[in-house]
């Protein structure tokens, strides 16, 4: 089961991330471009179930959002238009 979902996809300015579990503040979302370069980091608020990410500054293309926790790493893909 995926614990990380992003929408809308494709996106222009913002991506909404749904976390299917509550995470503590030590976790973060990392965004990588299609070449594997780290382009953004977003801290997750303590107890958050969803968060908004501003992607307006990113170039058009395919991006990977990676959730790193103490137990696992999960990812989802979004397209920036």
Phi and psi restraints in degrees (range 20) as a CNS / XPLOR table:
assign (resid 1 and name C) (resid 2 and name N)
       (resid 2 and name CA) (resid 2 and name C) 1.0 -80.9 20.0 2
assign (resid 2 and name N) (resid 2 and name CA)
       (resid 2 and name C) (resid 3 and name N) 1.0 133.3 20.0 2
assign (resid 2 and name C) (resid 3 and name N)
       (resid 3 and name CA) (resid 3 and name C) 1.0 -102.1 20.0 2
assign (resid 3 and name N) (resid 3 and name CA)
       (resid 3 and name C) (resid 4 and name N) 1.0 7.3 20.0 2
assign (resid 3 and name C) (resid 4 and name N)
       (resid 4 and name CA) (resid 4 and name C) 1.0 -138.8 20.0 2
assign (resid 4 and name N) (resid 4 and name CA)
       (resid 4 and name C) (resid 5 and name N) 1.0 124.6 20.0 2
assign (resid 4 and name C) (resid 5 and name N)
       (resid 5 and name CA) (resid 5 and name C) 1.0 -138.2 20.0 2
assign (resid 5 and name N) (resid 5 and name CA)
       (resid 5 and name C) (resid 6 and name N) 1.0 142.1 20.0 2
assign (resid 5 and name C) (resid 6 and name N)
       (resid 6 and name CA) (resid 6 and name C) 1.0 -124.4 20.0 2
assign (resid 6 and name N) (resid 6 and name CA)
       (resid 6 and name C) (resid 7 and name N) 1.0 143.9 20.0 2
assign (resid 6 and name C) (resid 7 and name N)
       (resid 7 and name CA) (resid 7 and name C) 1.0 -154.3 20.0 2
assign (resid 7 and name N) (resid 7 and name CA)
       (resid 7 and name C) (resid 8 and name N) 1.0 160.2 20.0 2
assign (resid 7 and name C) (resid 8 and name N)
       (resid 8 and name CA) (resid 8 and name C) 1.0 -70.6 20.0 2
assign (resid 8 and name N) (resid 8 and name CA)
       (resid 8 and name C) (resid 9 and name N) 1.0 159.7 20.0 2
assign (resid 8 and name C) (resid 9 and name N)
       (resid 9 and name CA) (resid 9 and name C) 1.0 -142.0 20.0 2
assign (resid 9 and name N) (resid 9 and name CA)
       (resid 9 and name C) (resid 10 and name N) 1.0 108.5 20.0 2
assign (resid 9 and name C) (resid 10 and name N)
       (resid 10 and name CA) (resid 10 and name C) 1.0 -75.5 20.0 2
assign (resid 10 and name N) (resid 10 and name CA)
       (resid 10 and name C) (resid 11 and name N) 1.0 165.1 20.0 2
assign (resid 10 and name C) (resid 11 and name N)
       (resid 11 and name CA) (resid 11 and name C) 1.0 -129.7 20.0 2
assign (resid 11 and name N) (resid 11 and name CA)
       (resid 11 and name C) (resid 12 and name N) 1.0 155.0 20.0 2
assign (resid 11 and name C) (resid 12 and name N)
       (resid 12 and name CA) (resid 12 and name C) 1.0 -108.0 20.0 2
assign (resid 12 and name N) (resid 12 and name CA)
       (resid 12 and name C) (resid 13 and name N) 1.0 -55.1 20.0 2
assign (resid 12 and name C) (resid 13 and name N)
       (resid 13 and name CA) (resid 13 and name C) 1.0 -116.2 20.0 2
assign (resid 13 and name N) (resid 13 and name CA)
       (resid 13 and name C) (resid 14 and name N) 1.0 -36.6 20.0 2
assign (resid 13 and name C) (resid 14 and name N)
       (resid 14 and name CA) (resid 14 and name C) 1.0 -137.4 20.0 2
assign (resid 14 and name N) (resid 14 and name CA)
       (resid 14 and name C) (resid 15 and name N) 1.0 147.0 20.0 2
assign (resid 14 and name C) (resid 15 and name N)
       (resid 15 and name CA) (resid 15 and name C) 1.0 -119.2 20.0 2
assign (resid 15 and name N) (resid 15 and name CA)
       (resid 15 and name C) (resid 16 and name N) 1.0 129.2 20.0 2
assign (resid 15 and name C) (resid 16 and name N)
       (resid 16 and name CA) (resid 16 and name C) 1.0 -93.1 20.0 2
assign (resid 16 and name N) (resid 16 and name CA)
       (resid 16 and name C) (resid 17 and name N) 1.0 130.3 20.0 2
assign (resid 16 and name C) (resid 17 and name N)
       (resid 17 and name CA) (resid 17 and name C) 1.0 -110.3 20.0 2
assign (resid 17 and name N) (resid 17 and name CA)
       (resid 17 and name C) (resid 18 and name N) 1.0 128.0 20.0 2
assign (resid 17 and name C) (resid 18 and name N)
       (resid 18 and name CA) (resid 18 and name C) 1.0 -104.5 20.0 2
assign (resid 18 and name N) (resid 18 and name CA)
       (resid 18 and name C) (resid 19 and name N) 1.0 124.1 20.0 2
assign (resid 18 and name C) (resid 19 and name N)
       (resid 19 and name CA) (resid 19 and name C) 1.0 -103.6 20.0 2
assign (resid 19 and name N) (resid 19 and name CA)
       (resid 19 and name C) (resid 20 and name N) 1.0 117.7 20.0 2
assign (resid 19 and name C) (resid 20 and name N)
       (resid 20 and name CA) (resid 20 and name C) 1.0 -77.4 20.0 2
assign (resid 20 and name N) (resid 20 and name CA)
       (resid 20 and name C) (resid 21 and name N) 1.0 -1.1 20.0 2
assign (resid 20 and name C) (resid 21 and name N)
       (resid 21 and name CA) (resid 21 and name C) 1.0 -135.4 20.0 2
assign (resid 21 and name N) (resid 21 and name CA)
       (resid 21 and name C) (resid 22 and name N) 1.0 156.4 20.0 2
assign (resid 21 and name C) (resid 22 and name N)
       (resid 22 and name CA) (resid 22 and name C) 1.0 -80.3 20.0 2
assign (resid 22 and name N) (resid 22 and name CA)
       (resid 22 and name C) (resid 23 and name N) 1.0 135.7 20.0 2
assign (resid 22 and name C) (resid 23 and name N)
       (resid 23 and name CA) (resid 23 and name C) 1.0 -116.1 20.0 2
assign (resid 23 and name N) (resid 23 and name CA)
       (resid 23 and name C) (resid 24 and name N) 1.0 155.7 20.0 2
assign (resid 23 and name C) (resid 24 and name N)
       (resid 24 and name CA) (resid 24 and name C) 1.0 -87.2 20.0 2
assign (resid 24 and name N) (resid 24 and name CA)
       (resid 24 and name C) (resid 25 and name N) 1.0 171.8 20.0 2
assign (resid 24 and name C) (resid 25 and name N)
       (resid 25 and name CA) (resid 25 and name C) 1.0 -73.3 20.0 2
assign (resid 25 and name N) (resid 25 and name CA)
       (resid 25 and name C) (resid 26 and name N) 1.0 -5.5 20.0 2
assign (resid 25 and name C) (resid 26 and name N)
       (resid 26 and name CA) (resid 26 and name C) 1.0 -82.4 20.0 2
assign (resid 26 and name N) (resid 26 and name CA)
       (resid 26 and name C) (resid 27 and name N) 1.0 -3.6 20.0 2
assign (resid 26 and name C) (resid 27 and name N)
       (resid 27 and name CA) (resid 27 and name C) 1.0 -95.5 20.0 2
assign (resid 27 and name N) (resid 27 and name CA)
       (resid 27 and name C) (resid 28 and name N) 1.0 157.9 20.0 2
assign (resid 27 and name C) (resid 28 and name N)
       (resid 28 and name CA) (resid 28 and name C) 1.0 -146.1 20.0 2
assign (resid 28 and name N) (resid 28 and name CA)
       (resid 28 and name C) (resid 29 and name N) 1.0 155.0 20.0 2
assign (resid 28 and name C) (resid 29 and name N)
       (resid 29 and name CA) (resid 29 and name C) 1.0 -102.4 20.0 2
assign (resid 29 and name N) (resid 29 and name CA)
       (resid 29 and name C) (resid 30 and name N) 1.0 129.2 20.0 2
assign (resid 29 and name C) (resid 30 and name N)
       (resid 30 and name CA) (resid 30 and name C) 1.0 -113.7 20.0 2
assign (resid 30 and name N) (resid 30 and name CA)
       (resid 30 and name C) (resid 31 and name N) 1.0 138.4 20.0 2
assign (resid 30 and name C) (resid 31 and name N)
       (resid 31 and name CA) (resid 31 and name C) 1.0 -113.9 20.0 2
assign (resid 31 and name N) (resid 31 and name CA)
       (resid 31 and name C) (resid 32 and name N) 1.0 130.2 20.0 2
assign (resid 31 and name C) (resid 32 and name N)
       (resid 32 and name CA) (resid 32 and name C) 1.0 -121.7 20.0 2
assign (resid 32 and name N) (resid 32 and name CA)
       (resid 32 and name C) (resid 33 and name N) 1.0 145.3 20.0 2
assign (resid 32 and name C) (resid 33 and name N)
       (resid 33 and name CA) (resid 33 and name C) 1.0 -83.1 20.0 2
assign (resid 33 and name N) (resid 33 and name CA)
       (resid 33 and name C) (resid 34 and name N) 1.0 -179.6 20.0 2
assign (resid 33 and name C) (resid 34 and name N)
       (resid 34 and name CA) (resid 34 and name C) 1.0 -69.5 20.0 2
assign (resid 34 and name N) (resid 34 and name CA)
       (resid 34 and name C) (resid 35 and name N) 1.0 -11.7 20.0 2
assign (resid 34 and name C) (resid 35 and name N)
       (resid 35 and name CA) (resid 35 and name C) 1.0 -95.1 20.0 2
assign (resid 35 and name N) (resid 35 and name CA)
       (resid 35 and name C) (resid 36 and name N) 1.0 4.0 20.0 2
assign (resid 35 and name C) (resid 36 and name N)
       (resid 36 and name CA) (resid 36 and name C) 1.0 84.2 20.0 2
assign (resid 36 and name N) (resid 36 and name CA)
       (resid 36 and name C) (resid 37 and name N) 1.0 10.1 20.0 2
assign (resid 36 and name C) (resid 37 and name N)
       (resid 37 and name CA) (resid 37 and name C) 1.0 -84.2 20.0 2
assign (resid 37 and name N) (resid 37 and name CA)
       (resid 37 and name C) (resid 38 and name N) 1.0 133.2 20.0 2
assign (resid 37 and name C) (resid 38 and name N)
       (resid 38 and name CA) (resid 38 and name C) 1.0 -71.6 20.0 2
assign (resid 38 and name N) (resid 38 and name CA)
       (resid 38 and name C) (resid 39 and name N) 1.0 123.7 20.0 2
assign (resid 38 and name C) (resid 39 and name N)
       (resid 39 and name CA) (resid 39 and name C) 1.0 -117.6 20.0 2
assign (resid 39 and name N) (resid 39 and name CA)
       (resid 39 and name C) (resid 40 and name N) 1.0 -16.4 20.0 2
assign (resid 39 and name C) (resid 40 and name N)
       (resid 40 and name CA) (resid 40 and name C) 1.0 -164.4 20.0 2
assign (resid 40 and name N) (resid 40 and name CA)
       (resid 40 and name C) (resid 41 and name N) 1.0 149.6 20.0 2
assign (resid 40 and name C) (resid 41 and name N)
       (resid 41 and name CA) (resid 41 and name C) 1.0 -130.4 20.0 2
assign (resid 41 and name N) (resid 41 and name CA)
       (resid 41 and name C) (resid 42 and name N) 1.0 138.4 20.0 2
assign (resid 41 and name C) (resid 42 and name N)
       (resid 42 and name CA) (resid 42 and name C) 1.0 -128.5 20.0 2
assign (resid 42 and name N) (resid 42 and name CA)
       (resid 42 and name C) (resid 43 and name N) 1.0 121.8 20.0 2
assign (resid 42 and name C) (resid 43 and name N)
       (resid 43 and name CA) (resid 43 and name C) 1.0 -75.7 20.0 2
assign (resid 43 and name N) (resid 43 and name CA)
       (resid 43 and name C) (resid 44 and name N) 1.0 143.2 20.0 2
assign (resid 43 and name C) (resid 44 and name N)
       (resid 44 and name CA) (resid 44 and name C) 1.0 -96.5 20.0 2
assign (resid 44 and name N) (resid 44 and name CA)
       (resid 44 and name C) (resid 45 and name N) 1.0 126.4 20.0 2
assign (resid 44 and name C) (resid 45 and name N)
       (resid 45 and name CA) (resid 45 and name C) 1.0 -63.3 20.0 2
assign (resid 45 and name N) (resid 45 and name CA)
       (resid 45 and name C) (resid 46 and name N) 1.0 147.1 20.0 2
assign (resid 45 and name C) (resid 46 and name N)
       (resid 46 and name CA) (resid 46 and name C) 1.0 -57.4 20.0 2
assign (resid 46 and name N) (resid 46 and name CA)
       (resid 46 and name C) (resid 47 and name N) 1.0 123.2 20.0 2
assign (resid 46 and name C) (resid 47 and name N)
       (resid 47 and name CA) (resid 47 and name C) 1.0 80.4 20.0 2
assign (resid 47 and name N) (resid 47 and name CA)
       (resid 47 and name C) (resid 48 and name N) 1.0 6.7 20.0 2
assign (resid 47 and name C) (resid 48 and name N)
       (resid 48 and name CA) (resid 48 and name C) 1.0 -67.3 20.0 2
assign (resid 48 and name N) (resid 48 and name CA)
       (resid 48 and name C) (resid 49 and name N) 1.0 143.2 20.0 2
assign (resid 48 and name C) (resid 49 and name N)
       (resid 49 and name CA) (resid 49 and name C) 1.0 -110.0 20.0 2
assign (resid 49 and name N) (resid 49 and name CA)
       (resid 49 and name C) (resid 50 and name N) 1.0 -14.8 20.0 2
assign (resid 49 and name C) (resid 50 and name N)
       (resid 50 and name CA) (resid 50 and name C) 1.0 -154.4 20.0 2
assign (resid 50 and name N) (resid 50 and name CA)
       (resid 50 and name C) (resid 51 and name N) 1.0 160.8 20.0 2
assign (resid 50 and name C) (resid 51 and name N)
       (resid 51 and name CA) (resid 51 and name C) 1.0 -153.8 20.0 2
assign (resid 51 and name N) (resid 51 and name CA)
       (resid 51 and name C) (resid 52 and name N) 1.0 156.6 20.0 2
assign (resid 51 and name C) (resid 52 and name N)
       (resid 52 and name CA) (resid 52 and name C) 1.0 -107.2 20.0 2
assign (resid 52 and name N) (resid 52 and name CA)
       (resid 52 and name C) (resid 53 and name N) 1.0 137.5 20.0 2
assign (resid 52 and name C) (resid 53 and name N)
       (resid 53 and name CA) (resid 53 and name C) 1.0 -120.3 20.0 2
assign (resid 53 and name N) (resid 53 and name CA)
       (resid 53 and name C) (resid 54 and name N) 1.0 125.8 20.0 2
assign (resid 53 and name C) (resid 54 and name N)
       (resid 54 and name CA) (resid 54 and name C) 1.0 -78.4 20.0 2
assign (resid 54 and name N) (resid 54 and name CA)
       (resid 54 and name C) (resid 55 and name N) 1.0 116.8 20.0 2
assign (resid 54 and name C) (resid 55 and name N)
       (resid 55 and name CA) (resid 55 and name C) 1.0 -116.9 20.0 2
assign (resid 55 and name N) (resid 55 and name CA)
       (resid 55 and name C) (resid 56 and name N) 1.0 14.8 20.0 2
assign (resid 55 and name C) (resid 56 and name N)
       (resid 56 and name CA) (resid 56 and name C) 1.0 -63.3 20.0 2
assign (resid 56 and name N) (resid 56 and name CA)
       (resid 56 and name C) (resid 57 and name N) 1.0 -27.1 20.0 2
assign (resid 56 and name C) (resid 57 and name N)
       (resid 57 and name CA) (resid 57 and name C) 1.0 -83.0 20.0 2
assign (resid 57 and name N) (resid 57 and name CA)
       (resid 57 and name C) (resid 58 and name N) 1.0 -10.2 20.0 2
assign (resid 57 and name C) (resid 58 and name N)
       (resid 58 and name CA) (resid 58 and name C) 1.0 -80.5 20.0 2
assign (resid 58 and name N) (resid 58 and name CA)
       (resid 58 and name C) (resid 59 and name N) 1.0 147.6 20.0 2
assign (resid 58 and name C) (resid 59 and name N)
       (resid 59 and name CA) (resid 59 and name C) 1.0 -71.6 20.0 2
assign (resid 59 and name N) (resid 59 and name CA)
       (resid 59 and name C) (resid 60 and name N) 1.0 156.2 20.0 2
assign (resid 59 and name C) (resid 60 and name N)
       (resid 60 and name CA) (resid 60 and name C) 1.0 -60.3 20.0 2
assign (resid 60 and name N) (resid 60 and name CA)
       (resid 60 and name C) (resid 61 and name N) 1.0 139.7 20.0 2
assign (resid 60 and name C) (resid 61 and name N)
       (resid 61 and name CA) (resid 61 and name C) 1.0 156.5 20.0 2
assign (resid 61 and name N) (resid 61 and name CA)
       (resid 61 and name C) (resid 62 and name N) 1.0 -168.2 20.0 2
assign (resid 61 and name C) (resid 62 and name N)
       (resid 62 and name CA) (resid 62 and name C) 1.0 -99.7 20.0 2
assign (resid 62 and name N) (resid 62 and name CA)
       (resid 62 and name C) (resid 63 and name N) 1.0 134.5 20.0 2
assign (resid 62 and name C) (resid 63 and name N)
       (resid 63 and name CA) (resid 63 and name C) 1.0 -132.1 20.0 2
assign (resid 63 and name N) (resid 63 and name CA)
       (resid 63 and name C) (resid 64 and name N) 1.0 153.5 20.0 2
assign (resid 63 and name C) (resid 64 and name N)
       (resid 64 and name CA) (resid 64 and name C) 1.0 -116.8 20.0 2
assign (resid 64 and name N) (resid 64 and name CA)
       (resid 64 and name C) (resid 65 and name N) 1.0 127.2 20.0 2
assign (resid 64 and name C) (resid 65 and name N)
       (resid 65 and name CA) (resid 65 and name C) 1.0 -101.4 20.0 2
assign (resid 65 and name N) (resid 65 and name CA)
       (resid 65 and name C) (resid 66 and name N) 1.0 124.2 20.0 2
assign (resid 65 and name C) (resid 66 and name N)
       (resid 66 and name CA) (resid 66 and name C) 1.0 -117.5 20.0 2
assign (resid 66 and name N) (resid 66 and name CA)
       (resid 66 and name C) (resid 67 and name N) 1.0 127.9 20.0 2
assign (resid 66 and name C) (resid 67 and name N)
       (resid 67 and name CA) (resid 67 and name C) 1.0 -100.7 20.0 2
assign (resid 67 and name N) (resid 67 and name CA)
       (resid 67 and name C) (resid 68 and name N) 1.0 119.9 20.0 2
assign (resid 67 and name C) (resid 68 and name N)
       (resid 68 and name CA) (resid 68 and name C) 1.0 -107.5 20.0 2
assign (resid 68 and name N) (resid 68 and name CA)
       (resid 68 and name C) (resid 69 and name N) 1.0 124.5 20.0 2
assign (resid 68 and name C) (resid 69 and name N)
       (resid 69 and name CA) (resid 69 and name C) 1.0 -122.7 20.0 2
assign (resid 69 and name N) (resid 69 and name CA)
       (resid 69 and name C) (resid 70 and name N) 1.0 176.0 20.0 2
assign (resid 69 and name C) (resid 70 and name N)
       (resid 70 and name CA) (resid 70 and name C) 1.0 -67.4 20.0 2
assign (resid 70 and name N) (resid 70 and name CA)
       (resid 70 and name C) (resid 71 and name N) 1.0 -24.2 20.0 2
assign (resid 70 and name C) (resid 71 and name N)
       (resid 71 and name CA) (resid 71 and name C) 1.0 -100.7 20.0 2
assign (resid 71 and name N) (resid 71 and name CA)
       (resid 71 and name C) (resid 72 and name N) 1.0 -28.0 20.0 2
assign (resid 71 and name C) (resid 72 and name N)
       (resid 72 and name CA) (resid 72 and name C) 1.0 -159.5 20.0 2
assign (resid 72 and name N) (resid 72 and name CA)
       (resid 72 and name C) (resid 73 and name N) 1.0 174.2 20.0 2
assign (resid 72 and name C) (resid 73 and name N)
       (resid 73 and name CA) (resid 73 and name C) 1.0 -129.1 20.0 2
assign (resid 73 and name N) (resid 73 and name CA)
       (resid 73 and name C) (resid 74 and name N) 1.0 129.8 20.0 2
assign (resid 73 and name C) (resid 74 and name N)
       (resid 74 and name CA) (resid 74 and name C) 1.0 -129.9 20.0 2
assign (resid 74 and name N) (resid 74 and name CA)
       (resid 74 and name C) (resid 75 and name N) 1.0 157.7 20.0 2
assign (resid 74 and name C) (resid 75 and name N)
       (resid 75 and name CA) (resid 75 and name C) 1.0 -145.9 20.0 2
assign (resid 75 and name N) (resid 75 and name CA)
       (resid 75 and name C) (resid 76 and name N) 1.0 161.6 20.0 2
assign (resid 75 and name C) (resid 76 and name N)
       (resid 76 and name CA) (resid 76 and name C) 1.0 -145.4 20.0 2
assign (resid 76 and name N) (resid 76 and name CA)
       (resid 76 and name C) (resid 77 and name N) 1.0 161.6 20.0 2
assign (resid 76 and name C) (resid 77 and name N)
       (resid 77 and name CA) (resid 77 and name C) 1.0 -112.7 20.0 2
assign (resid 77 and name N) (resid 77 and name CA)
       (resid 77 and name C) (resid 78 and name N) 1.0 143.0 20.0 2
assign (resid 77 and name C) (resid 78 and name N)
       (resid 78 and name CA) (resid 78 and name C) 1.0 -139.3 20.0 2
assign (resid 78 and name N) (resid 78 and name CA)
       (resid 78 and name C) (resid 79 and name N) 1.0 156.7 20.0 2
assign (resid 78 and name C) (resid 79 and name N)
       (resid 79 and name CA) (resid 79 and name C) 1.0 -109.1 20.0 2
assign (resid 79 and name N) (resid 79 and name CA)
       (resid 79 and name C) (resid 80 and name N) 1.0 128.4 20.0 2
assign (resid 79 and name C) (resid 80 and name N)
       (resid 80 and name CA) (resid 80 and name C) 1.0 -96.3 20.0 2
assign (resid 80 and name N) (resid 80 and name CA)
       (resid 80 and name C) (resid 81 and name N) 1.0 123.6 20.0 2
